[in-house]
Amino acid sequence: MSQKKRRSRLQETDSTADLLDKLIDNDGNTEQPKNYQSLNSDYTEDQVEESEKPSEPTPPPFFKFLSAKYESLDYDVIENTLFLKEERRNGYSYVVCQHLLRWIVLFFIGTCTALVAVFVNVFIEFLSGLKNKVLQSHLNSCVDDGCLHYSMLIWAGFNVGFVAIAVLAVAYGERAAGASGIPQIRSYLNGIKVPNIVRLSTLVVKVFGVSLGTAGGLAIGKEGPMVHAGAIIAAGISQGKSTSLRLDLKILKRFRNDHEKRDFVSGGAAAGISAAFGAPVGGVLFSLEEGSSFWNQALTWRTYFCSMTATFTFSLLMSWIKGHPGDLADPGLINFGAFTNLSYLGFELPLFLLMGVFGGLAGALFNHLSFRLSVFRMRYVQRPWALVLEAMLVALATTMTAFLLVYGTNECQYSSETEYPIQMWCGDGESSAMGELVMQTPEKSIGSLFHHPPGSFRPLTLGLFCIAYFILAMWSFGLCVPSGIFIPSILIGAAWGRLVAIGVNTIVSSPVDPGKYALIGAAAQVGGILRMTLSLTVMLVEATGNVTFGLPLMIVLMTAKWVGDFFNEGIFENAIRLQRIPFLPWDPPPLSSGTTAMEVMSYPVSVVRTVEQVGRIVDILRRESFNGFPVVEQLEASDGASFGSFRGLILRHQLVTLLKHKVFDGDEYSMNRRRMLIEDFQDSYPRYPSVGQIHISQQERESTIDLRPYMNPAPYTVSQHASLPRIFRLFRALGLRHVAVLDDKCQVIGMVTRKDLARYRVERHGGQISVEEIFISSS
């Protein structure tokens, strides 16, 4: 791209159609999108050429855009003069104290995450027990009395009532608490500030919402919300304050920055997985594989310590609640039960491989249908009342489906470990096999499919349940209710996996364990939907308590992932795309080394001088919404834009803080300059005041500020000749927010931000790979 084609800064795009009008060439073909705004509202550019417009241009789908509302996190440490002075003053004792404090904070994060998990578990058991006890009495008595329709109404009343409370809290309270939360936490750890995602109100709605939604019979899980809950707890405890409660304990101020907060959130997310699955190693690997863009050995140990604390605390508390103090048999919310004498033969490996292929196909179908349904929701189901109505409709449909499954099947079993067995058409001492699957919580239903002896479930029962739950899980995922997808995926896979075992038993002479095939089916299905490999393998091994099955599980998960990736992306990647989050994947776009920084960067650039007038700083902050400003030694005019010799970088919140404390040049402000400390920049974190909240008199506007003690004198920069992959890896590995582009004379010629890189999206479908340059919307 030639710089000569660039014009002055373009106003934000008003609509998709307006942007498309600018991108249609004379032949009616859409060019590559050239108009975009950087992630943190740093810089915008217009490279759109005027051309003839067709009468009715067709705008692209909304998910072909990135949203400009998301800002980046500042992971880069600002090593300015204040930072260096404080580091020299603190000495090595400060470093030791800081390390010790990290371990203490992570201990409390793990403990509090376990407390939340215990509350969720107890609350769900209480609500489910209350509902099932009433339903058991009505269903068993109404079979003979002919009043089953009243039983269905009572069932629907419980489910719709619970779900209505959950969705009302989300739709009219805290929208960020809806759905899983894992895509948002992944985005946060990737370096993106998602609004309201780690607030206390989000945690409260999340905890009660997932409890009510699960008790309301929705085909959802509670593991995703636990990851989100752990991340919120970590973000809150590590800061020593709550902005929502207007409470500041005046402690842990040294951790009030994005760099430290990100590491604690990584530990909280791992603790959430550990509390959910009882899998501390799986939790660490989940944070590494699916979350954090930055990792080191020290963070690994601290995260593992946090996960182990969560697992131990949960087990200890549950042992007291169940009346067996000290019996640490419940390491997590989801306990599949231990698999004993679990072995496999050589001839079964190809069969497991085929199950992995089927799991990948089923997962790709699930993701495709879920994606299309989510697109429909985002277009037509956005008002709060519509979100509430949809969730209640799904709850009603789930209830009617479960009732019809129980009513329409007459399979009975003699021995059942179900707490509330449903007799229906069965004789004395028998219970409905379908009732056992639909009347329990999903976790207990998984345990039944894993551990019940051969012959416990007929093929018709398993087939009907699998198809019905597949549809209901697909419909439930994405509702405005806190929910997870791990457990529904495992339950679907366990059902058809046990169905495969029945088929194998009809072929081979020696009987096979149906629980083994249920486990393989569960792994194949969850791998086909989530596209996770290493962390999911370890989580399943830890949750089942059998390490001998590690190889088959890994083979199945990898096969399911490869097959699914041939058709579409994982369900979390789809969720990130639908929310138009500028997420940076692990690797840069292929075959992009020929693209240089000059083609990627945004400009003109708003800069400030090393010694700048207060009035000009105020005007820039009021006029621009950028969050990073290059500091230059001298200004030169070029095509109406200001450039100069690069000396450093200063952030928006730093300039606002300097204005707030009136750190101006002159004898009357000398005390203000001497009093400035690093803590003054951290006190308002993460919600800094706006420039409109600061009063600057006309006399103060004439003053100047020396920015050199406060700017970052050595930020990361790139040459104008740097390639796109090199810049991408720099952002991805270091979690950068912006990078200045310099020419051969050390002049600032542009800025590269996360959104400038995220707009190069890699598309994979049907074994083909392509790179498209997508649009940036202002909403």
PEKA-V814107 format. One record per residue. N is the residue number from 1. PHI is phi in whole degrees, -180 to 180 (NA if undefined). OMEGA is omega as a letter, one per 40 degrees, with the letter a starting at -180 (999 if undefined). Layout:
N;PHI;OMEGA, N;PHI;OMEGA
This chain:
1;NA;a, 2;-86;i, 3;-64;a, 4;-65;a, 5;-83;a, 6;-81;i, 7;-111;i, 8;-69;a, 9;-60;a, 10;-89;i, 11;-67;a, 12;-60;i, 13;-66;a, 14;-81;a, 15;-159;i, 16;-63;a, 17;-64;i, 18;-62;i, 19;-65;a, 20;-65;i, 21;-59;a, 22;-82;a, 23;-109;a, 24;-92;a, 25;-89;a, 26;-64;a, 27;-91;a, 28;83;i, 29;-95;i, 30;-86;i, 31;-80;i, 32;-63;a, 33;-67;a, 34;-113;a, 35;-98;i, 36;-155;i, 37;-121;a, 38;-67;a, 39;-55;a, 40;-94;a, 41;58;a, 42;-78;a, 43;-143;i, 44;-127;i, 45;-143;i, 46;-130;i, 47;-125;a, 48;-90;i, 49;-100;i, 50;-65;a, 51;-152;a, 52;-70;a, 53;-104;i, 54;-73;a, 55;-67;a, 56;-136;i, 57;-68;a, 58;-94;a, 59;-70;i, 60;-72;i, 61;-60;a, 62;-63;a, 63;-77;i, 64;-88;i, 65;-117;i, 66;-108;a, 67;-87;i, 68;-82;a, 69;-77;a, 70;-86;i, 71;-109;i, 72;-92;i, 73;-95;a, 74;-97;i, 75;-82;a, 76;-73;i, 77;-77;a, 78;-87;a, 79;-91;i, 80;-92;a, 81;-63;i, 82;-61;a, 83;-62;a, 84;-67;i, 85;-65;a, 86;-66;i, 87;-64;i, 88;-68;a, 89;-72;a, 90;-73;i, 91;78;a, 92;-73;i, 93;-63;i, 94;-64;a, 95;-64;i, 96;-63;i, 97;-63;i, 98;-65;i, 99;-62;a, 100;-64;i, 101;-63;i, 102;-60;a, 103;-65;i, 104;-66;i, 105;-62;i, 106;-66;i, 107;-63;i, 108;-69;i, 109;-63;i, 110;-62;a, 111;-66;a, 112;-68;i, 113;-63;i, 114;-65;i, 115;-63;i, 116;-64;i, 117;-63;i, 118;-63;i, 119;-61;i, 120;-60;a, 121;-64;a, 122;-68;a, 123;-65;i, 124;-64;i, 125;-62;i, 126;-66;a, 127;-66;i, 128;-65;i, 129;-64;i, 130;-62;a, 131;-67;a, 132;-67;i, 133;-65;i, 134;-67;a, 135;-66;i, 136;-60;a, 137;-64;a, 138;-71;a, 139;-65;a, 140;-69;a, 141;-85;a, 142;-80;i, 143;-62;i, 144;-84;a, 145;-86;i, 146;73;a, 147;-121;a, 148;-63;i, 149;-66;i, 150;-69;i, 151;-63;i, 152;-66;i, 153;-65;i, 154;-66;i, 155;-59;i, 156;-65;i, 157;-62;i, 158;-61;a, 159;-65;a, 160;-65;i, 161;-63;i, 162;-62;a, 163;-67;i, 164;-62;i, 165;-63;a, 166;-64;a, 167;-73;i, 168;-63;i, 169;-64;a, 170;-81;a, 171;-66;a, 172;-106;a, 173;-113;a, 174;-131;a, 175;-64;a, 176;-65;a, 177;-84;a, 178;-74;i, 179;60;a, 180;-78;a, 181;96;a, 182;-65;i, 183;-58;i, 184;-69;i, 185;-69;i, 186;-59;i, 187;-66;i, 188;-62;i, 189;-69;i, 190;-77;i, 191;114;a, 192;-119;i, 193;-87;i, 194;-90;a, 195;-57;i, 196;64;a, 197;-75;a, 198;-122;i, 199;-93;a, 200;-64;i, 201;-62;i, 202;-64;i, 203;-63;a, 204;-62;i, 205;-65;a, 206;-63;a, 207;-65;a, 208;-71;a, 209;-65;a, 210;-69;i, 211;-67;a, 212;-71;i, 213;-65;i, 214;-68;i, 215;-66;i, 216;-80;i, 217;84;i, 218;-65;i, 219;-81;a, 220;-133;i, 221;-123;a, 222;-113;a, 223;-77;i, 224;-62;i, 225;-58;i, 226;-69;i, 227;-62;i, 228;-64;i, 229;-62;i, 230;-61;i, 231;-66;i, 232;-65;i, 233;-60;i, 234;-64;a, 235;-65;a, 236;-79;a, 237;-65;a, 238;-68;a, 239;-95;i, 240;68;i, 241;-159;i, 242;-131;i, 243;-68;a, 244;-64;i, 245;-89;a, 246;54;a, 247;-120;i, 248;-131;a, 249;-79;i, 250;61;i, 251;-126;i, 252;58;i, 253;-65;a, 254;-68;i, 255;-99;a, 256;-89;i, 257;-156;a, 258;-64;a, 259;-64;a, 260;-71;a, 261;-62;i, 262;-61;a, 263;-64;i, 264;-68;i, 265;-64;i, 266;-59;i, 267;-65;i, 268;-65;i, 269;-64;i, 270;-65;i, 271;-65;i, 272;-64;i, 273;-64;a, 274;-64;i, 275;-69;a, 276;-78;a, 277;-105;a, 278;64;a, 279;-129;a, 280;-64;i, 281;-68;i, 282;-61;i, 283;-64;i, 284;-63;a, 285;-67;i, 286;-64;i, 287;-63;a, 288;-75;a, 289;-78;a, 290;-108;a, 291;-116;a, 292;-66;i, 293;-90;i, 294;-127;a, 295;-153;i, 296;-149;a, 297;-66;a, 298;-62;i, 299;-67;i, 300;-61;a, 301;-66;a, 302;-66;i, 303;-66;i, 304;-64;i, 305;-62;i, 306;-64;i, 307;-66;i, 308;-64;i, 309;-62;i, 310;-63;a, 311;-63;a, 312;-65;a, 313;-64;i, 314;-62;a, 315;-62;a, 316;-65;a, 317;-67;i, 318;-67;i, 319;-65;i, 320;-70;a, 321;-66;a, 322;-85;i, 323;82;i, 324;-128;a, 325;-57;i, 326;89;i, 327;-86;a, 328;-89;a, 329;-93;a, 330;-115;a, 331;-76;a, 332;-158;i, 333;-58;a, 334;-108;a, 335;-121;a, 336;-80;a, 337;86;a, 338;-78;i, 339;-93;i, 340;-103;i, 341;53;a, 342;-86;a, 343;-138;a, 344;-144;a, 345;-104;a, 346;-61;a, 347;-68;a, 348;-81;a, 349;-60;i, 350;-61;i, 351;-67;i, 352;-61;i, 353;-63;i, 354;-65;i, 355;-65;i, 356;-63;i, 357;-62;i, 358;-65;i, 359;-62;i, 360;-65;i, 361;-66;i, 362;-65;i, 363;-67;i, 364;-64;i, 365;-65;i, 366;-59;a, 367;-66;i, 368;-64;i, 369;-65;i, 370;-64;i, 371;-63;a, 372;-64;i, 373;-66;i, 374;-66;i, 375;-62;i, 376;-61;i, 377;-61;a, 378;-70;i, 379;-90;a, 380;-122;a, 381;-124;a, 382;-119;i, 383;-71;a, 384;-55;a, 385;-65;i, 386;-70;i, 387;-64;i, 388;-65;a, 389;-63;a, 390;-64;a, 391;-61;i, 392;-67;i, 393;-65;i, 394;-64;i, 395;-62;i, 396;-67;i, 397;-64;i, 398;-63;i, 399;-64;a, 400;-64;i, 401;-65;i, 402;-62;i, 403;-64;a, 404;-67;i, 405;-64;i, 406;-69;a, 407;-69;a, 408;-90;i, 409;-115;a, 410;-121;i, 411;-75;a, 412;-122;i, 413;-137;a, 414;-78;a, 415;-107;a, 416;-144;i, 417;-93;a, 418;-67;a, 419;-69;a, 420;-127;a, 421;-70;i, 422;-106;a, 423;-80;a, 424;48;a, 425;-89;a, 426;-83;i, 427;-81;a, 428;-64;a, 429;80;i, 430;-114;i, 431;-143;a, 432;-74;i, 433;-67;i, 434;-66;i, 435;-60;i, 436;-65;a, 437;-77;a, 438;-97;a, 439;-91;i, 440;-90;i, 441;-68;a, 442;-55;a, 443;-64;i, 444;-72;i, 445;-65;i, 446;-62;i, 447;-60;i, 448;-65;a, 449;-68;a, 450;-77;a, 451;-121;i, 452;-70;a, 453;-68;i, 454;-57;i, 455;87;a, 456;-72;a, 457;-131;i, 458;-83;i, 459;-58;a, 460;-63;i, 461;-62;a, 462;-65;a, 463;-64;i, 464;-64;i, 465;-64;a, 466;-62;a, 467;-65;a, 468;-64;a, 469;-71;i, 470;-59;a, 471;-67;a, 472;-67;i, 473;-65;i, 474;-63;a, 475;-73;a, 476;-77;a, 477;-69;a, 478;100;i, 479;-63;i, 480;-80;a, 481;-139;i, 482;-58;a, 483;-160;i, 484;-122;a, 485;-119;i, 486;-58;a, 487;-65;i, 488;-59;i, 489;-64;a, 490;-65;a, 491;-67;i, 492;-62;a, 493;-65;i, 494;-65;a, 495;-68;a, 496;-76;i, 497;-67;i, 498;-69;i, 499;-66;i, 500;-63;i, 501;-61;i, 502;-64;i, 503;-65;i, 504;-65;a, 505;-64;i, 506;-80;a, 507;-103;a, 508;-85;a, 509;-78;a, 510;-89;a, 511;-67;i, 512;-108;a, 513;-77;a, 514;-66;i, 515;-64;i, 516;-64;i, 517;-73;i, 518;-64;i, 519;-66;i, 520;-65;i, 521;-62;i, 522;-62;i, 523;-63;a, 524;-64;a, 525;-69;a, 526;-70;i, 527;-69;i, 528;-70;a, 529;-90;a, 530;-90;a, 531;62;i, 532;-104;a, 533;-124;a, 534;-63;a, 535;-64;a, 536;-69;i, 537;-60;a, 538;-66;i, 539;-62;i, 540;-68;i, 541;-64;i, 542;-69;a, 543;-71;a, 544;-94;i, 545;71;a, 546;-139;a, 547;-89;a, 548;-69;a, 549;-94;a, 550;-62;a, 551;-66;i, 552;-59;i, 553;-63;i, 554;-66;i, 555;-61;a, 556;-66;a, 557;-65;i, 558;-67;i, 559;-63;i, 560;-62;i, 561;-65;a, 562;-63;i, 563;-66;i, 564;-63;i, 565;-64;i, 566;-65;a, 567;-105;a, 568;-161;a, 569;-94;i, 570;-68;a, 571;-68;i, 572;-72;i, 573;-64;i, 574;-63;i, 575;-64;i, 576;-65;i, 577;-65;a, 578;-65;i, 579;-85;i, 580;57;a, 581;-85;a, 582;-76;a, 583;-84;i, 584;-96;i, 585;-71;a, 586;-67;a, 587;-118;i, 588;-71;i, 589;-58;a, 590;-69;i, 591;56;a, 592;-115;a, 593;-66;i, 594;-79;i, 595;-88;a, 596;-103;a, 597;-61;a, 598;-66;i, 599;-87;a, 600;-98;a, 601;-69;i, 602;-108;i, 603;-167;e, 604;-65;a, 605;-113;i, 606;-87;a, 607;-124;i, 608;-126;a, 609;-87;a, 610;-60;i, 611;-120;a, 612;-118;i, 613;-74;a, 614;-60;a, 615;-60;i, 616;-68;i, 617;-62;i, 618;-62;a, 619;-63;i, 620;-64;a, 621;-66;i, 622;-77;a, 623;-83;a, 624;-111;i, 625;-107;a, 626;-68;a, 627;-116;i, 628;-142;a, 629;-131;i, 630;-63;i, 631;-101;a, 632;-121;a, 633;-83;a, 634;-143;a, 635;-104;i, 636;-131;i, 637;-87;i, 638;-150;i, 639;57;i, 640;82;a, 641;-112;a, 642;-103;i, 643;-134;i, 644;-172;a, 645;-73;a, 646;-70;i, 647;-126;a, 648;168;a, 649;-141;i, 650;-130;a, 651;-92;a, 652;-60;a, 653;-66;i, 654;-68;i, 655;-64;i, 656;-64;i, 657;-64;i, 658;-64;i, 659;-68;a, 660;-63;a, 661;-89;i, 662;54;i, 663;-88;a, 664;-102;i, 665;-75;a, 666;123;a, 667;-64;a, 668;-69;a, 669;-110;a, 670;-65;i, 671;-65;i, 672;-62;a, 673;-68;a, 674;-72;a, 675;-83;a, 676;-65;i, 677;-130;i, 678;-60;a, 679;-62;i, 680;-63;i, 681;-85;a, 682;-100;a, 683;-60;a, 684;-90;a, 685;-63;e, 686;-98;a, 687;-109;a, 688;-78;i, 689;-69;i, 690;-89;a, 691;-67;i, 692;-69;i, 693;-87;a, 694;-111;i, 695;-91;i, 696;-124;a, 697;-76;i, 698;-64;i, 699;-65;i, 700;-68;i, 701;-63;i, 702;-81;i, 703;-75;i, 704;-126;i, 705;-127;i, 706;-87;a, 707;-84;a, 708;-63;i, 709;-70;a, 710;-111;a, 711;-77;i, 712;-85;a, 713;-76;a, 714;-137;i, 715;-75;i, 716;-73;i, 717;-132;i, 718;-133;i, 719;-75;i, 720;-62;a, 721;-95;a, 722;-63;a, 723;-83;i, 724;-59;i, 725;-60;i, 726;-66;i, 727;-66;a, 728;-60;a, 729;-65;i, 730;-64;i, 731;-65;a, 732;-69;a, 733;-79;a, 734;-104;i, 735;64;a, 736;-78;i, 737;-101;i, 738;-159;i, 739;-136;i, 740;-81;i, 741;-103;a, 742;-117;i, 743;-90;a, 744;-69;i, 745;-103;a, 746;64;i, 747;-94;i, 748;-74;i, 749;-121;i, 750;177;i, 751;-134;i, 752;-113;i, 753;-121;a, 754;-58;a, 755;-67;i, 756;-61;i, 757;-89;a, 758;-68;a, 759;-73;i, 760;-90;a, 761;-102;i, 762;-90;i, 763;-109;i, 764;-125;i, 765;-159;i, 766;61;a, 767;81;a, 768;-101;i, 769;-123;i, 770;-144;i, 771;-121;i, 772;-119;i, 773;-99;a, 774;-96;a, 775;-87;i, 776;-121;i, 777;-101;a, 778;-88;a, 779;-112;999
